[in-house]
Amino acid sequence: MAKAIPKIGPRKKVRIGLRRNACFSLRKSARRITKGVIHVQASFNNTIITITDPQGRVVFWSSAGTCGFKSSRKASPYDGQRTAVDPIRIVGLQRAEVMVKGAGNGRDAALRAIAKSGMRLSCIRDVIPMPHNGRRPPKKRRL
């Protein structure tokens, strides 16, 4: 049985809508860990940062959309930087591995922001899925 990760504080209750008793939490409170894995997924439309503990359980995640960026600005390098800084500050990591996936613009900016944050990085790994043989090529065109 895995040990539970302690939570930082109480959840925020927000009342939205017409119902009087409709209260729900917008976001789970973050859990504090000192060692973890940072997954950076940089697509052409968005940048998503996920922080997991060494066992692979998700502790916190952030994306360009949750940081307040909309439409094409979600794919910019600046949003990658902002998206990377927020979860690191909230979770309080001291040592981490970084797994980078995707070919978007936010990829390098997110890596630079993670490196500047002051935590100790044990490794930076590129985990882009590469086909070993690839797909079957299309049929030749007949004229």
GILINBEL-V804385 format. One record per run of one state. SS is the DSSP state (helix for helix, strand for strand, loop for the rest). FROM is the first residue (numbers start at 1). TO is the last residue. If there is no record, write none. Layout:
ss from to
SS FROM TO
SS FROM TO
This chain:
ss from to
loop 1 6
strand 7 7
loop 8 12
strand 13 15
loop 16 22
strand 23 25
loop 26 30
strand 31 31
loop 32 34
strand 35 42
loop 43 46
strand 47 52
loop 53 57
strand 58 63
loop 64 70
helix 71 75
loop 76 76
helix 77 91
loop 92 94
strand 95 101
loop 102 105
helix 106 116
loop 117 119
strand 120 126
loop 127 143
